[in-house]
């Protein structure tokens, strides 16, 4: 027995060692298998989870650049606002979290509570719950001290003048991107570049590293808009729409030489700070998006084409005595009956029959070519991405009836912006200039000006000069008398067109418009006023509805811009017995109109014998202003006739009533 005990002991030890070795081997294999499973098969999942727990990336929004008017006044800027975000992977009880947040937020209803639950249930490292909350709401959320809930600073776009220039500026969405207006047109330049911050944390969620790329601010935009003129335009347009019980209206004012838009107004309008509260109709920029048939205002294109092509002269007579013209079963008539009118009076008195006869002389090819040449049927400005190109006929599709319609401003769809550009082309001597809203970009202290862009020549300077004279007659003696401004020569054209409703022209719904510029020679502003469907006491004609708006806005604009008067209206009577006046009063009572040919434009013309108005017009054609003394006919002038025009800006005119012819001497 004693000899077997050591053997039993050794066997027991070996058995135990073997069992332990097997157990250790199985354990090692299990650990190795687990490691292979975790590091190979679940590597990507676990790596992503670790990154979410240890590293968090936050986007740093870029600050949008400011938008300024031409004098540096701020029209739009960005302010910091708190947005509530959540890290769903750090939230254990999403229902309690959603309920707690919703309880302290203003306006949080069941739908938003459900939205919170949905977002908190996503397996993401970052989700927004509500963007741009008030400071008080952010403070209440912070006091809850909820795990996984934080705040991010975001830009909130603010428009300090509220409705002022709303359609020009547009508005910005919650993602800091421009959605309309200049905010959308130059979104890439204004919004800047977003930054990013990477935060690394340990197992206790304590941050130990922070690296990132800073956000880059966007460029500031300096617009061509004059805040004061924009305010005046919006005020007067809104008053006219209300007074005439109209559906809406538009007004565009621009510098005819540079193409700079000084004001652009629409009614109705909206507040871009709360653009979601406004309807789609109020947010539409009617001046560039909506089409209308301009009616007789379009006759400036017909007149320009006829004069440029040499088919008419200003004094050529046109017989409109029948008062109507017929195309098959279609009859077109004039509002008033005239006899024989000169071409100038056809435009001044807005004779449809006369304009149609001129259009038929032109023919479809030439008329269609000039319609396109003036910028109709194409987008005219790059600053308005939603601009409507308009509707014009292909010349080969124009029969006599269509030519008649286009000649008097029907069957052609235009925007107020296009009409303003066309009128500016006449005003500046025949050059179509692109209307633009952005004057300069300002970035990192550098200012990059936007250059003037001439599109094409529409008519010659001589033709433009003749059309201006015709348009002056519209305001002085024609349908546009309500646009007359004391102290200035005004050129303009009225327009009244029936609206096309249900495929038929309505007899009770109209567009009333006026297009013009002032001073008529070397103008400072060109303007279009369009009133949609007026039903007020002034009627529905462009001369009675739209022209007065032009007069009020243009009068204030001239004062704002400091444009000196081209006429001195207060008469200062000459002293009784003025020898020089009495001596020169023997000139004929009516002298021929002064011709300002290319040869005579280098010297001051002889104005003696002209009426005060005719003398002012003659000087205006030469780009000179006049100072009048007295009333009646010109009996003296300074500088004298024949003096060189160089360095002459104003001509002093002495006027007097001519004495009656002396009675014959009785025979002796």
Secondary structure by P-SEA (a helix, b strand, c coil): cccaaaaaaaaaaaaaaaaaaaaaaaaaaaaaaaaaaaaccaaaaaaaaaaaacbbbbbbbbbbbbbbccccccccbbbbbbbbbbcccccccaaaaaaaaaaacccccaaaaaaaaaaaacccccccccccccaaaaaaaaaacccccbbbbbbbbbbcccccccccccccccccccccccccccccccccbbbbbbbbbccccccccccbbbbbbbbbbbccccaaaaaaaaaaaaaaaaaaccccbbbbbbccccccccccccccccccccccccccccccccccccccccccccaaaaaaaaaaaccccccbbbbccccccccccbbbbbccccccccaaaaaaaccaaaaaaaaaaacaaaaaaaaaaacccccccccccccccbbbbccccccaaaaaaaaacccbbbcaaaaaaaaaaaaacbbbbbbbcccccccccbbbbbccccccccccaaaaaaaaaaaaaaaacccccccccccbbbbbbbbbbbbbccccccccbbbbbcccccccccccccbbbbbcccccccccccccccaaaaaaaaaaaaaaaccccccccccccccccaaaaaaacccccccccccccccccccccccccccaaaaaaaaaaacbbbbbcccccccccccccccccccccbbbbbbbcccccccccccc
